[in-house]
Amino acid sequence: MTDNLETMSREELQKLISDAQKALKTVDARRMAEAKRAAELAAKEYGFSLDEVLQSGTKASKGAPKYVNPEDPTQTWTGRGRKPNWLIEAMDAGKSLDDMAI
């Protein structure tokens, strides 16, 4: 095939590249569809749909809020992770966590 490529014109080579890129996209699309069907069958074996399996892999919720900013009730904190600035400022002002508990 190398000998064949060396005798081709620039236009013929570019057409060959273009055709090969289209063929690769077709192959990728077909393999993606096959992978999706295989994943759907695997999920079905366990009694789930593929959508259910994929949704279960999303990040879990942060949890229910336990504390609220008395100055702005839209600001809450679950008690996990870094303390928000509003909480730190309220505690510096003399309030306790119990004062802000929901």
C-alpha positions in Angstrom: 0.0 0.0 0.0 2.9 2.3 0.7 3.9 2.1 -3.0 0.4 3.0 -3.9 0.4 6.1 -1.7 3.6 7.4 -3.2 2.1 7.5 -6.7 -1.0 9.3 -5.6 -1.4 13.0 -6.2 -2.0 15.5 -3.4 -5.7 15.7 -4.2 -6.0 11.9 -4.2 -4.2 11.7 -0.8 -6.5 14.4 0.7 -9.6 12.6 -0.6 -8.2 9.4 0.9 -7.7 11.1 4.2 -11.2 12.6 4.1 -12.7 9.2 3.3 -10.7 7.6 6.1 -11.9 10.2 8.6 -15.6 9.6 7.6 -15.1 5.9 7.9 -13.6 6.3 11.4 -16.6 8.4 12.5 -18.9 5.6 11.2 -16.9 3.0 13.0 -16.9 5.0 16.2 -20.7 5.6 16.0 -21.4 1.9 15.4 -19.1 0.9 18.3 -20.7 3.4 20.6 -24.2 2.1 19.8 -22.9 -1.5 20.4 -21.4 -0.4 23.8 -24.7 1.3 24.8 -26.7 -1.9 23.9 -24.3 -4.0 25.9 -24.5 -1.6 28.9 -28.3 -1.7 28.7 -28.4 -5.5 28.6 -26.0 -5.6 31.6 -28.1 -3.2 33.6 -31.3 -5.2 32.7 -29.7 -8.4 34.0 -29.6 -6.7 37.4 -33.1 -5.3 37.1 -32.2 -1.7 36.3 -32.5 0.5 33.3 -29.3 2.1 32.0 -30.6 5.5 33.0 -31.1 4.4 36.6 -27.6 3.0 36.8 -26.1 6.2 35.3 -28.1 8.5 37.6 -27.0 6.5 40.7 -23.5 7.4 39.9 -24.1 11.1 40.2 -22.8 13.0 43.2 -24.9 12.4 46.3 -26.7 15.4 47.8 -24.9 17.4 50.5 -27.4 16.5 53.1 -30.1 18.4 55.0 -29.1 21.8 56.4 -28.7 21.9 60.1 -27.8 25.6 60.6 -29.3 28.8 59.2 -28.0 32.4 59.0 -30.4 34.4 61.1 -29.6 37.5 59.0 -30.4 35.7 55.7 -32.4 32.5 55.9 -31.4 31.5 52.4 -27.9 30.7 53.7 -27.7 27.4 55.3 -25.0 24.9 56.3 -25.2 21.1 56.7 -22.6 21.0 59.5 -20.1 19.2 57.2 -17.1 20.7 55.5 -15.7 24.2 55.9 -17.7 26.6 58.0 -19.3 29.4 55.9 -18.1 33.0 56.5 -21.6 34.0 57.8 -21.3 31.3 60.5 -17.8 32.3 61.5 -18.8 36.0 61.7 -21.9 35.2 63.9 -19.8 33.0 66.2 -17.2 35.8 66.5 -20.0 38.1 67.4 -20.9 35.8 70.4 -23.6 33.5 68.9 -23.3 29.8 69.4 -24.1 27.0 67.0 -27.3 26.2 68.9 -28.5 29.8 68.2 -28.3 29.0 64.5 -29.6 25.4 64.6 -32.7 24.7 62.5 
